[in-house]
Amino acid sequence: MQTVFAQQSIADGLKLLEEKQYNKAIKIFEEILNNDQTNITAINALAEAQNKLGNTPGAIQLYKRSLKIQENQPDTWLALGNVLYYEKNIKPALAAYKGAVKHSQDFARGHNNLATIYKELDENDLAIVHFEKAIEL
């Protein structure tokens, strides 16, 4: 259970992320994690900030850490997939997008991203299935 202090700190950090003050946000999220190493919100937000600053390996490591704590996070699987995809790590990105739709079968963005990768891999039948599912949702 998060303390009121942790909740306020997370809100402050998320506001800094929104304002693109990534280094300040990182300090807040790291402080939260010093007190609560399993705070998924702080881990994911820290991963996002690290990614925005170009620390892709750090972002990937943090997203994976978050998913080890709680696997059922479709948005985190999607974020991990996106980071991997933009780094041209297609197969690991595919696995991450599969994780997203595994945990939320009605996740349109997950299906869309799966379809995109399948199309790039010239697996058109699978691409069509996932594009159609994304449109349906």
N, CA, C and O atoms as a GROMACS GRO file, in nm:
protein
  548
    1MET      N    1   0.084  -0.119   0.000
    1MET     CA    2   0.000   0.000   0.000
    1MET      C    3   0.088   0.125   0.000
    1MET      O    4   0.184   0.136   0.077
    2GLN      N    5   0.055   0.217  -0.086
    2GLN     CA    6   0.134   0.339  -0.096
    2GLN      C    7   0.096   0.436   0.014
    2GLN      O    8  -0.021   0.449   0.051
    3THR      N    9   0.196   0.504   0.066
    3THR     CA   10   0.168   0.609   0.162
    3THR      C   11   0.117   0.732   0.088
    3THR      O   12   0.132   0.744  -0.034
    4VAL      N   13   0.058   0.823   0.163
    4VAL     CA   14   0.011   0.948   0.102
    4VAL      C   15   0.129   1.022   0.041
    4VAL      O   16   0.117   1.082  -0.065
    5PHE      N   17   0.245   1.017   0.110
    5PHE     CA   18   0.366   1.082   0.058
    5PHE      C   19   0.405   1.022  -0.077
    5PHE      O   20   0.434   1.095  -0.171
    6ALA      N   21   0.405   0.888  -0.086
    6ALA     CA   22   0.443   0.823  -0.211
    6ALA      C   23   0.344   0.858  -0.322
    6ALA      O   24   0.384   0.883  -0.436
    7GLN      N   25   0.215   0.860  -0.288
    7GLN     CA   26   0.114   0.895  -0.389
    7GLN      C   27   0.136   1.037  -0.440
    7GLN      O   28   0.127   1.061  -0.561
    8GLN      N   29   0.164   1.130  -0.350
    8GLN     CA   30   0.187   1.268  -0.390
    8GLN      C   31   0.314   1.279  -0.472
    8GLN      O   32   0.319   1.351  -0.571
    9SER      N   33   0.418   1.208  -0.429
    9SER     CA   34   0.544   1.211  -0.503
    9SER      C   35   0.526   1.156  -0.644
    9SER      O   36   0.581   1.211  -0.740
   10ILE      N   37   0.450   1.048  -0.657
   10ILE     CA   38   0.424   0.993  -0.790
   10ILE      C   39   0.350   1.095  -0.875
   10ILE      O   40   0.383   1.114  -0.992
   11ALA      N   41   0.251   1.159  -0.817
   11ALA     CA   42   0.176   1.262  -0.891
   11ALA      C   43   0.270   1.374  -0.935
   11ALA      O   44   0.261   1.422  -1.048
   12ASP      N   45   0.360   1.415  -0.846
   12ASP     CA   46   0.456   1.520  -0.881
   12ASP      C   47   0.548   1.474  -0.994
   12ASP      O   48   0.575   1.548  -1.088
   13GLY      N   49   0.596   1.350  -0.983
   13GLY     CA   50   0.685   1.296  -1.086
   13GLY      C   51   0.616   1.285  -1.221
   13GLY      O   52   0.675   1.316  -1.324
   14LEU      N   53   0.491   1.240  -1.220
   14LEU     CA   54   0.415   1.227  -1.345
   14LEU      C   55   0.391   1.364  -1.408
   14LEU      O   56   0.392   1.378  -1.531
   15LYS      N   57   0.369   1.464  -1.324
   15LYS     CA   58   0.351   1.600  -1.375
   15LYS      C   59   0.481   1.649  -1.441
   15LYS      O   60   0.478   1.711  -1.547
   16LEU      N   61   0.593   1.619  -1.379
   16LEU     CA   62   0.723   1.657  -1.437
   16LEU      C   63   0.747   1.584  -1.569
   16LEU      O   64   0.801   1.642  -1.663
   17LEU      N   65   0.707   1.457  -1.576
   17LEU     CA   66   0.718   1.383  -1.702
   17LEU      C   67   0.638   1.453  -1.811
   17LEU      O   68   0.685   1.473  -1.923
   18GLU      N   69   0.516   1.490  -1.776
   18GLU     CA   70   0.428   1.557  -1.872
   18GLU      C   71   0.489   1.689  -1.918
   18GLU      O   72   0.474   1.729  -2.034
   19GLU      N   73   0.558   1.756  -1.828
   19GLU     CA   74   0.622   1.885  -1.859
   19GLU      C   75   0.760   1.866  -1.924
   19GLU      O   76   0.830   1.964  -1.950
   20LYS      N   77   0.798   1.742  -1.950
   20LYS     CA   78   0.925   1.707  -2.014
   20LYS      C   79   1.046   1.747  -1.929
   20LYS      O   80   1.154   1.775  -1.982
   21GLN      N   81   1.027   1.749  -1.799
   21GLN     CA   82   1.138   1.773  -1.706
   21GLN      C   83   1.186   1.637  -1.655
   21GLN      O   84   1.166   1.601  -1.539
   22TYR      N   85   1.248   1.563  -1.746
   22TYR     CA   86   1.278   1.422  -1.722
   22TYR      C   87   1.378   1.400  -1.609
   22TYR      O   88   1.359   1.309  -1.528
   23ASN      N   89   1.481   1.480  -1.601
   23ASN     CA   90   1.582   1.460  -1.496
   23ASN      C   91   1.522   1.482  -1.357
   23ASN      O   92   1.554   1.408  -1.264
   24LYS      N   93   1.437   1.581  -1.342
   24LYS     CA   94   1.370   1.604  -1.214
   24LYS      C   95   1.276   1.489  -1.181
   24LYS      O   96   1.268   1.445  -1.067
   25ALA      N   97   1.204   1.441  -1.281
   25ALA     CA   98   1.113   1.328  -1.261
   25ALA      C   99   1.191   1.204  -1.218
   25ALA      O  100   1.148   1.132  -1.128
   26ILE      N  101   1.304   1.181  -1.282
   26ILE     CA  102   1.387   1.065  -1.248
   26ILE      C  103   1.427   1.068  -1.102
   26ILE      O  104   1.422   0.965  -1.034
   27LYS      N  105   1.466   1.184  -1.052
   27LYS     CA  106   1.506   1.195  -0.911
   27LYS      C  107   1.391   1.156  -0.819
   27LYS      O  108   1.412   1.085  -0.720
   28ILE      N  109   1.272   1.201  -0.851
   28ILE     CA  110   1.156   1.167  -0.767
   28ILE      C  111   1.128   1.017  -0.770
   28ILE      O  112   1.109   0.955  -0.666
   29PHE      N  113   1.127   0.959  -0.889
   29PHE     CA  114   1.096   0.816  -0.899
   29PHE      C  115   1.204   0.730  -0.835
   29PHE      O  116   1.174   0.628  -0.774
   30GLU      N  117   1.329   0.771  -0.847
   30GLU     CA  118   1.437   0.696  -0.782
   30GLU      C  119   1.424   0.704  -0.630
   30GLU      O  120   1.451   0.606  -0.560
   31GLU      N  121   1.383   0.819  -0.579
   31GLU     CA  122   1.363   0.834  -0.434
   31GLU      C  123   1.250   0.742  -0.387
   31GLU      O  124   1.262   0.678  -0.283
   32ILE      N  125   1.142   0.738  -0.463
   32ILE     CA  126   1.031   0.649  -0.428
   32ILE      C  127   1.080   0.504  -0.425
   32ILE      O  128   1.047   0.429  -0.333
   33LEU      N  129   1.158   0.467  -0.526
   33LEU     CA  130   1.205   0.328  -0.535
   33LEU      C  131   1.309   0.294  -0.429
   33LEU      O  132   1.327   0.177  -0.396
   34ASN      N  133   1.376   0.393  -0.375
   34ASN     CA  134   1.466   0.367  -0.262
   34ASN      C  135   1.388   0.319  -0.140
   34ASN      O  136   1.439   0.241  -0.060
   35ASN      N  137   1.264   0.366  -0.128
   35ASN     CA  138   1.178   0.329  -0.015
   35ASN      C  139   1.086   0.211  -0.046
   35ASN      O  140   1.042   0.141   0.045
   36ASP      N  141   1.056   0.190  -0.173
   36ASP     CA  142   0.964   0.083  -0.214
   36ASP      C  143   1.009   0.031  -0.350
   36ASP      O  144   0.968   0.083  -0.454
   37GLN      N  145   1.092  -0.072  -0.348
   37GLN     CA  146   1.153  -0.123  -0.471
   37GLN      C  147   1.054  -0.189  -0.566
   37GLN      O  148   1.088  -0.218  -0.680
   38THR      N  149   0.932  -0.214  -0.519
   38THR     CA  150   0.834  -0.282  -0.603
   38THR      C  151   0.721  -0.189  -0.648
   38THR      O  152   0.616  -0.236  -0.692
   39ASN      N  153   0.741  -0.060  -0.639
   39ASN     CA  154   0.638   0.035  -0.680
   39ASN      C  155   0.633   0.039  -0.833
   39ASN      O  156   0.714   0.104  -0.898
   40ILE      N  157   0.535  -0.032  -0.887
   40ILE     CA  158   0.525  -0.049  -1.032
   40ILE      C  159   0.504   0.085  -1.104
   40ILE      O  160   0.561   0.107  -1.211
   41THR      N  161   0.425   0.171  -1.046
   41THR     CA  162   0.401   0.301  -1.110
   41THR      C  163   0.531   0.379  -1.122
   41THR      O  164   0.560   0.438  -1.226
   42ALA      N  165   0.610   0.379  -1.016
   42ALA     CA  166   0.738   0.451  -1.018
   42ALA      C  167   0.836   0.385  -1.116
   42ALA      O  168   0.908   0.455  -1.187
   43ILE      N  169   0.838   0.252  -1.118
   43ILE     CA  170   0.929   0.182  -1.210
   43ILE      C  171   0.894   0.215  -1.355
   43ILE      O  172   0.982   0.249  -1.435
   44ASN      N  173   0.766   0.206  -1.388
   44ASN     CA  174   0.724   0.232  -1.526
   44ASN      C  175   0.747   0.378  -1.566
   44ASN      O  176   0.788   0.406  -1.678
   45ALA      N  177   0.720   0.469  -1.474
   45ALA     CA  178   0.742   0.611  -1.504
   45ALA      C  179   0.892   0.640  -1.518
   45ALA      O  180   0.932   0.719  -1.604
   46LEU      N  181   0.972   0.577  -1.434
   46LEU     CA  182   1.117   0.593  -1.446
   46LEU      C  183   1.165   0.539  -1.580
   46LEU      O  184   1.252   0.598  -1.645
   47ALA      N  185   1.110   0.426  -1.622
   47ALA     CA  186   1.145   0.369  -1.753
   47ALA      C  187   1.110   0.466  -1.865
   47ALA      O  188   1.188   0.486  -1.958
   48GLU      N  189   0.993   0.526  -1.855
   48GLU     CA  190   0.952   0.622  -1.958
   48GLU      C  191   1.047   0.742  -1.963
   48GLU      O  192   1.088   0.785  -2.070
   49ALA      N  193   1.082   0.793  -1.845
   49ALA     CA  194   1.174   0.908  -1.840
   49ALA      C  195   1.311   0.870  -1.897
   49ALA      O  196   1.370   0.947  -1.973
   50GLN      N  197   1.360   0.753  -1.860
   50GLN     CA  198   1.489   0.708  -1.913
   50GLN      C  199   1.484   0.696  -2.065
   50GLN      O  200   1.578   0.734  -2.135
   51ASN      N  201   1.375   0.642  -2.115
   51ASN     CA  202   1.360   0.627  -2.260
   51ASN      C  203   1.358   0.764  -2.328
   51ASN      O  204   1.419   0.781  -2.433
   52LYS      N  205   1.288   0.859  -2.270
   52LYS     CA  206   1.280   0.994  -2.329
   52LYS      C  207   1.418   1.060  -2.335
   52LYS      O  208   1.445   1.140  -2.424
   53LEU      N  209   1.504   1.024  -2.240
   53LEU     CA  210   1.639   1.081  -2.239
   53LEU      C  211   1.738   0.999  -2.322
   53LEU      O  212   1.857   1.029  -2.327
   54GLY      N  213   1.688   0.895  -2.387
   54GLY     CA  214   1.773   0.815  -2.475
   54GLY      C  215   1.843   0.698  -2.408
   54GLY      O  216   1.927   0.633  -2.471
   55ASN      N  217   1.810   0.671  -2.284
   55ASN     CA  218   1.870   0.557  -2.214
   55ASN      C  219   1.783   0.433  -2.239
   55ASN      O  220   1.712   0.385  -2.150
   56THR      N  221   1.790   0.384  -2.361
   56THR     CA  222   1.708   0.270  -2.401
   56THR      C  223   1.737   0.145  -2.319
   56THR      O  224   1.643   0.081  -2.273
   57PRO      N  225   1.865   0.108  -2.298
   57PRO     CA  226   1.890  -0.012  -2.217
   57PRO      C  227   1.831  -0.001  -2.076
   57PRO      O  228   1.778  -0.098  -2.022
   58GLY      N  229   1.842   0.118  -2.018
   58GLY     CA  230   1.785   0.139  -1.885
   58GLY      C  231   1.634   0.126  -1.885
   58GLY      O  232   1.576   0.067  -1.794
   59ALA      N  233   1.570   0.180  -1.988
   59ALA     CA  234   1.425   0.171  -1.999
   59ALA      C  235   1.381   0.026  -2.014
   59ALA      O  236   1.286  -0.018  -1.949
   60ILE      N  237   1.450  -0.048  -2.098
   60ILE     CA  238   1.416  -0.190  -2.120
   60ILE      C  239   1.430  -0.267  -1.989
   60ILE      O  240   1.342  -0.346  -1.953
   61GLN      N  241   1.540  -0.245  -1.920
   61GLN     CA  242   1.564  -0.315  -1.793
   61GLN      C  243   1.453  -0.283  -1.692
   61GLN      O  244   1.406  -0.372  -1.621
   62LEU      N  245   1.413  -0.157  -1.684
   62LEU     CA  246   1.308  -0.118  -1.590
   62LEU      C  247   1.173  -0.178  -1.627
   62LEU      O  248   1.101  -0.225  -1.539
   63TYR      N  249   1.137  -0.175  -1.754
   63TYR     CA  250   1.010  -0.237  -1.794
   63TYR      C  251   1.010  -0.386  -1.761
   63TYR      O  252   0.910  -0.438  -1.713
   64LYS      N  253   1.121  -0.454  -1.786
   64LYS     CA  254   1.129  -0.597  -1.754
   64LYS      C  255   1.119  -0.620  -1.603
   64LYS      O  256   1.056  -0.716  -1.559
   65ARG      N  257   1.181  -0.532  -1.526
   65ARG     CA  258   1.172  -0.542  -1.379
   65ARG      C  259   1.027  -0.529  -1.334
   65ARG      O  260   0.981  -0.605  -1.250
   66SER      N  261   0.957  -0.433  -1.391
   66SER     CA  262   0.816  -0.412  -1.357
   66SER      C  263   0.733  -0.535  -1.390
   66SER      O  264   0.647  -0.576  -1.311
   67LEU      N  265   0.758  -0.594  -1.506
   67LEU     CA  266   0.681  -0.710  -1.549
   67LEU      C  267   0.713  -0.834  -1.466
   67LEU      O  268   0.629  -0.924  -1.455
   68LYS      N  269   0.832  -0.842  -1.408
   68LYS     CA  270   0.864  -0.952  -1.317
   68LYS      C  271   0.783  -0.940  -1.188
   68LYS      O  272   0.744  -1.040  -1.128
   69ILE      N  273   0.760  -0.818  -1.147
   69ILE     CA  274   0.682  -0.794  -1.025
   69ILE      C  275   0.534  -0.824  -1.049
   69ILE      O  276   0.469  -0.888  -0.968
   70GLN      N  277   0.484  -0.776  -1.162
   70GLN     CA  278   0.343  -0.799  -1.198
   70GLN      C  279   0.334  -0.816  -1.349
   70GLN      O  280   0.351  -0.720  -1.424
   71GLU      N  281   0.308  -0.937  -1.391
   71GLU     CA  282   0.308  -0.969  -1.534
   71GLU      C  283   0.188  -0.910  -1.608
   71GLU      O  284   0.199  -0.873  -1.725
   72ASN      N  285   0.076  -0.900  -1.541
   72ASN     CA  286  -0.049  -0.857  -1.605
   72ASN      C  287  -0.054  -0.704  -1.618
   72ASN      O  288  -0.130  -0.638  -1.548
   73GLN      N  289   0.027  -0.651  -1.710
   73GLN     CA  290   0.033  -0.507  -1.737
   73GLN      C  291   0.040  -0.485  -1.888
   73GLN      O  292   0.149  -0.464  -1.942
   74PRO      N  293  -0.072  -0.490  -1.957
   74PRO     CA  294  -0.070  -0.475  -2.103
   74PRO      C  295   0.001  -0.348  -2.151
   74PRO      O  296   0.076  -0.351  -2.249
   75ASP      N  297  -0.021  -0.237  -2.082
   75ASP     CA  298   0.042  -0.111  -2.124
   75ASP      C  299   0.195  -0.117  -2.111
   75ASP      O  300   0.267  -0.059  -2.192
   76THR      N  301   0.242  -0.187  -2.010
   76THR     CA  302   0.387  -0.201  -1.991
   76THR      C  303   0.446  -0.292  -2.097
   76THR      O  304   0.554  -0.265  -2.150
   77TRP      N  305   0.376  -0.401  -2.129
   77TRP     CA  306   0.420  -0.488  -2.240
   77TRP      C  307   0.428  -0.406  -2.369
   77TRP      O  308   0.523  -0.419  -2.446
   78LEU      N  309   0.326  -0.323  -2.392
   78LEU     CA  310   0.324  -0.240  -2.513
   78LEU      C  311   0.442  -0.142  -2.514
   78LEU      O  312   0.509  -0.126  -2.616
   79ALA      N  313   0.465  -0.076  -2.401
   79ALA     CA  314   0.575   0.021  -2.392
   79ALA      C  315   0.709  -0.049  -2.417
   79ALA      O  316   0.795   0.003  -2.489
   80LEU      N  317   0.726  -0.166  -2.357
   80LEU     CA  318   0.849  -0.243  -2.379
   80LEU      C  319   0.863  -0.278  -2.527
   80LEU      O  320   0.970  -0.264  -2.585
   81GLY      N  321   0.754  -0.324  -2.586
   81GLY     CA  322   0.757  -0.357  -2.729
   81GLY      C  323   0.794  -0.238  -2.815
   81GLY      O  324   0.870  -0.250  -2.910
   82ASN      N  325   0.739  -0.122  -2.781
   82ASN     CA  326   0.769  -0.002  -2.859
   82ASN      C  327   0.916   0.036  -2.850
   82ASN      O  328   0.978   0.070  -2.951
   83VAL      N  329   0.973   0.029  -2.731
   83VAL     CA  330   1.115   0.061  -2.714
   83VAL      C  331   1.200  -0.037  -2.796
   83VAL      O  332   1.292   0.002  -2.867
   84LEU      N  333   1.167  -0.164  -2.785
   84LEU     CA  334   1.241  -0.267  -2.860
   84LEU      C  335   1.225  -0.248  -3.010
   84LEU      O  336   1.321  -0.260  -3.086
   85TYR      N  337   1.104  -0.218  -3.053
   85TYR     CA  338   1.075  -0.200  -3.196
   85TYR      C  339   1.157  -0.085  -3.254
   85TYR      O  340   1.216  -0.098  -3.361
   86TYR      N  341   1.161   0.028  -3.183
   86TYR     CA  342   1.234   0.143  -3.235
   86TYR      C  343   1.385   0.123  -3.230
   86TYR      O  344   1.460   0.197  -3.293
   87GLU      N  345   1.428   0.023  -3.155
   87GLU     CA  346   1.570  -0.015  -3.154
   87GLU      C  347   1.598  -0.125  -3.257
   87GLU      O  348   1.708  -0.179  -3.263
   88LYS      N  349   1.497  -0.156  -3.337
   88LYS     CA  350   1.507  -0.259  -3.443
   88LYS      C  351   1.525  -0.400  -3.387
   88LYS      O  352   1.578  -0.488  -3.455
   89ASN      N  353   1.481  -0.422  -3.264
   89ASN     CA  354   1.482  -0.555  -3.203
   89ASN      C  355   1.344  -0.617  -3.227
   89ASN      O  356   1.262  -0.627  -3.136
   90ILE      N  357   1.322  -0.660  -3.350
   90ILE     CA  358   1.189  -0.699  -3.395
   90ILE      C  359   1.134  -0.821  -3.322
   90ILE      O  360   1.021  -0.818  -3.274
   91LYS      N  361   1.212  -0.927  -3.311
   91LYS     CA  362   1.161  -1.049  -3.246
   91LYS      C  363   1.128  -1.026  -3.098
   91LYS      O  364   1.021  -1.068  -3.054
   92PRO      N  365   1.215  -0.959  -3.021
   92PRO     CA  366   1.176  -0.930  -2.882
   92PRO      C  367   1.055  -0.836  -2.874
   92PRO      O  368   0.972  -0.848  -2.784
   93ALA      N  369   1.044  -0.742  -2.968
   93ALA     CA  370   0.927  -0.653  -2.971
   93ALA      C  371   0.801  -0.734  -2.997
   93ALA      O  372   0.698  -0.712  -2.933
   94LEU      N  373   0.809  -0.828  -3.089
   94LEU     CA  374   0.696  -0.916  -3.119
   94LEU      C  375   0.653  -0.990  -2.993
   94LEU      O  376   0.533  -0.999  -2.964
   95ALA      N  377   0.749  -1.044  -2.919
   95ALA     CA  378   0.717  -1.116  -2.795
   95ALA      C  379   0.649  -1.023  -2.694
   95ALA      O  380   0.556  -1.064  -2.625
   96ALA      N  381   0.696  -0.900  -2.686
   96ALA     CA  382   0.635  -0.804  -2.592
   96ALA      C  383   0.492  -0.771  -2.633
   96ALA      O  384   0.403  -0.765  -2.548
   97TYR      N  385   0.468  -0.748  -2.762
   97TYR     CA  386   0.332  -0.719  -2.807
   97TYR      C  387   0.241  -0.839  -2.785
   97TYR      O  388   0.123  -0.822  -2.754
   98LYS      N  389   0.295  -0.960  -2.801
   98LYS     CA  390   0.216  -1.080  -2.770
   98LYS      C  391   0.180  -1.080  -2.622
   98LYS      O  392   0.069  -1.119  -2.585
   99GLY      N  393   0.273  -1.038  -2.537
   99GLY     CA  394   0.244  -1.027  -2.394
   99GLY      C  395   0.132  -0.929  -2.366
   99GLY      O  396   0.049  -0.952  -2.279
  100ALA      N  397   0.130  -0.820  -2.440
  100ALA     CA  398   0.024  -0.720  -2.422
  100ALA      C  399  -0.113  -0.778  -2.451
  100ALA      O  400  -0.206  -0.761  -2.372
  101VAL      N  401  -0.127  -0.847  -2.563
  101VAL     CA  402  -0.260  -0.901  -2.598
  101VAL      C  403  -0.292  -1.027  -2.519
  101VAL      O  404  -0.409  -1.062  -2.504
  102LYS      N  405  -0.191  -1.096  -2.469
  102LYS     CA  406  -0.215  -1.212  -2.382
  102LYS      C  407  -0.289  -1.167  -2.257
  102LYS      O  408  -0.379  -1.236  -2.209
  103HIS      N  409  -0.250  -1.053  -2.204
  103HIS     CA  410  -0.308  -1.004  -2.079
  103HIS      C  411  -0.429  -0.915  -2.099
  103HIS      O  412  -0.498  -0.880  -2.003
  104SER      N  413  -0.455  -0.878  -2.223
  104SER     CA  414  -0.576  -0.800  -2.255
  104SER      C  415  -0.610  -0.828  -2.401
  104SER      O  416  -0.562  -0.761  -2.492
  105GLN      N  417  -0.695  -0.927  -2.421
  105GLN     CA  418  -0.728  -0.970  -2.556
  105GLN      C  419  -0.800  -0.862  -2.636
  105GLN      O  420  -0.805  -0.867  -2.759
  106ASP      N  421  -0.857  -0.764  -2.567
  106ASP     CA  422  -0.928  -0.655  -2.634
  106ASP      C  423  -0.843  -0.528  -2.639
  106ASP      O  424  -0.897  -0.417  -2.634
  107PHE      N  425  -0.714  -0.543  -2.649
  107PHE     CA  426  -0.620  -0.431  -2.647
  107PHE      C  427  -0.586  -0.393  -2.791
  107PHE      O  428  -0.497  -0.451  -2.852
  108ALA      N  429  -0.659  -0.296  -2.843
  108ALA     CA  430  -0.647  -0.259  -2.985
  108ALA      C  431  -0.505  -0.219  -3.023
  108ALA      O  432  -0.455  -0.261  -3.128
  109ARG      N  433  -0.439  -0.140  -2.940
  109ARG     CA  434  -0.302  -0.097  -2.973
  109ARG      C  435  -0.206  -0.215  -2.979
  109ARG      O  436  -0.116  -0.218  -3.062
  110GLY      N  437  -0.225  -0.312  -2.891
  110GLY     CA  438  -0.142  -0.432  -2.894
  110GLY      C  439  -0.161  -0.509  -3.023
  110GLY      O  440  -0.064  -0.553  -3.085
  111HIS      N  441  -0.288  -0.526  -3.063
  111HIS     CA  442  -0.316  -0.597  -3.189
  111HIS      C  443  -0.261  -0.519  -3.308
  111HIS      O  444  -0.206  -0.578  -3.401
  112ASN      N  445  -0.275  -0.387  -3.307
  112ASN     CA  446  -0.224  -0.305  -3.416
  112ASN      C  447  -0.072  -0.321  -3.430
  112ASN      O  448  -0.020  -0.337  -3.540
  113ASN      N  449  -0.003  -0.316  -3.317
  113ASN     CA  450   0.143  -0.327  -3.322
  113ASN      C  451   0.188  -0.468  -3.362
  113ASN      O  452   0.287  -0.484  -3.433
  114LEU      N  453   0.114  -0.569  -3.317
  114LEU     CA  454   0.143  -0.706  -3.362
  114LEU      C  455   0.127  -0.715  -3.513
  114LEU      O  456   0.212  -0.771  -3.582
  115ALA      N  457   0.018  -0.659  -3.563
  115ALA     CA  458  -0.007  -0.663  -3.707
  115ALA      C  459   0.104  -0.595  -3.785
  115ALA      O  460   0.148  -0.645  -3.889
  116THR      N  461   0.150  -0.482  -3.735
  116THR     CA  462   0.259  -0.409  -3.802
  116THR      C  463   0.384  -0.495  -3.813
  116THR      O  464   0.448  -0.501  -3.918
  117ILE      N  465   0.419  -0.561  -3.704
  117ILE     CA  466   0.540  -0.645  -3.708
  117ILE      C  467   0.519  -0.765  -3.799
  117ILE      O  468   0.607  -0.800  -3.877
  118TYR      N  469   0.402  -0.828  -3.788
  118TYR     CA  470   0.378  -0.944  -3.877
  118TYR      C  471   0.386  -0.902  -4.024
  118TYR      O  472   0.436  -0.977  -4.107
  119LYS      N  473   0.337  -0.782  -4.055
  119LYS     CA  474   0.346  -0.733  -4.192
  119LYS      C  475   0.493  -0.716  -4.233
  119LYS      O  476   0.533  -0.754  -4.343
  120GLU      N  477   0.573  -0.659  -4.144
  120GLU     CA  478   0.716  -0.641  -4.173
  120GLU      C  479   0.787  -0.775  -4.190
  120GLU      O  480   0.882  -0.786  -4.268
  121LEU      N  481   0.740  -0.877  -4.119
  121LEU     CA  482   0.800  -1.010  -4.129
  121LEU      C  483   0.741  -1.090  -4.245
  121LEU      O  484   0.773  -1.207  -4.264
  122ASP      N  485   0.656  -1.024  -4.322
  122ASP     CA  486   0.590  -1.085  -4.438
  122ASP      C  487   0.501  -1.204  -4.398
  122ASP      O  488   0.484  -1.300  -4.474
  123GLU      N  489   0.447  -1.196  -4.277
  123GLU     CA  490   0.350  -1.295  -4.231
  123GLU      C  491   0.211  -1.230  -4.242
  123GLU      O  492   0.147  -1.196  -4.143
  124ASN      N  493   0.169  -1.215  -4.367
  124ASN     CA  494   0.051  -1.134  -4.397
  124ASN      C  495  -0.078  -1.189  -4.340
  124ASN      O  496  -0.166  -1.112  -4.301
  125ASP      N  497  -0.093  -1.321  -4.334
  125ASP     CA  498  -0.216  -1.378  -4.277
  125ASP      C  499  -0.232  -1.336  -4.131
  125ASP      O  500  -0.341  -1.298  -4.089
  126LEU      N  501  -0.124  -1.344  -4.055
  126LEU     CA  502  -0.129  -1.302  -3.915
  126LEU      C  503  -0.147  -1.151  -3.904
  126LEU      O  504  -0.218  -1.103  -3.815
  127ALA      N  505  -0.085  -1.077  -3.993
  127ALA     CA  506  -0.101  -0.931  -3.993
  127ALA      C  507  -0.247  -0.894  -4.012
  127ALA      O  508  -0.300  -0.809  -3.941
  128ILE      N  509  -0.313  -0.958  -4.107
  128ILE     CA  510  -0.454  -0.928  -4.135
  128ILE      C  511  -0.540  -0.960  -4.014
  128ILE      O  512  -0.628  -0.881  -3.977
  129VAL      N  513  -0.517  -1.075  -3.951
  129VAL     CA  514  -0.595  -1.114  -3.833
  129VAL      C  515  -0.586  -1.006  -3.726
  129VAL      O  516  -0.688  -0.966  -3.668
  130HIS      N  517  -0.466  -0.959  -3.699
  130HIS     CA  518  -0.447  -0.861  -3.591
  130HIS      C  519  -0.493  -0.721  -3.632
  130HIS      O  520  -0.544  -0.647  -3.547
  131PHE      N  521  -0.476  -0.682  -3.758
  131PHE     CA  522  -0.532  -0.553  -3.803
  131PHE      C  523  -0.684  -0.555  -3.791
  131PHE      O  524  -0.744  -0.458  -3.744
  132GLU      N  525  -0.746  -0.664  -3.833
  132GLU     CA  526  -0.892  -0.674  -3.824
  132GLU      C  527  -0.938  -0.669  -3.678
  132GLU      O  528  -1.039  -0.604  -3.648
  133LYS      N  529  -0.866  -0.736  -3.590
  133LYS     CA  530  -0.901  -0.734  -3.447
  133LYS      C  531  -0.888  -0.592  -3.392
  133LYS      O  532  -0.973  -0.546  -3.316
  134ALA      N  533  -0.782  -0.522  -3.430
  134ALA     CA  534  -0.762  -0.385  -3.382
  134ALA      C  535  -0.874  -0.294  -3.430
  134ALA      O  536  -0.923  -0.211  -3.355
  135ILE      N  537  -0.915  -0.310  -3.555
  135ILE     CA  538  -1.023  -0.227  -3.610
  135ILE      C  539  -1.155  -0.259  -3.542
  135ILE      O  540  -1.234  -0.169  -3.512
  136GLU      N  541  -1.178  -0.387  -3.519
  136GLU     CA  542  -1.301  -0.432  -3.454
  136GLU      C  543  -1.317  -0.371  -3.315
  136GLU      O  544  -1.428  -0.340  -3.271
  137LEU      N  545  -1.205  -0.354  -3.247
  137LEU     CA  546  -1.209  -0.303  -3.110
  137LEU      C  547  -1.224  -0.152  -3.109
  137LEU      O  548  -1.229  -0.092  -3.002
   0.00000   0.00000   0.00000
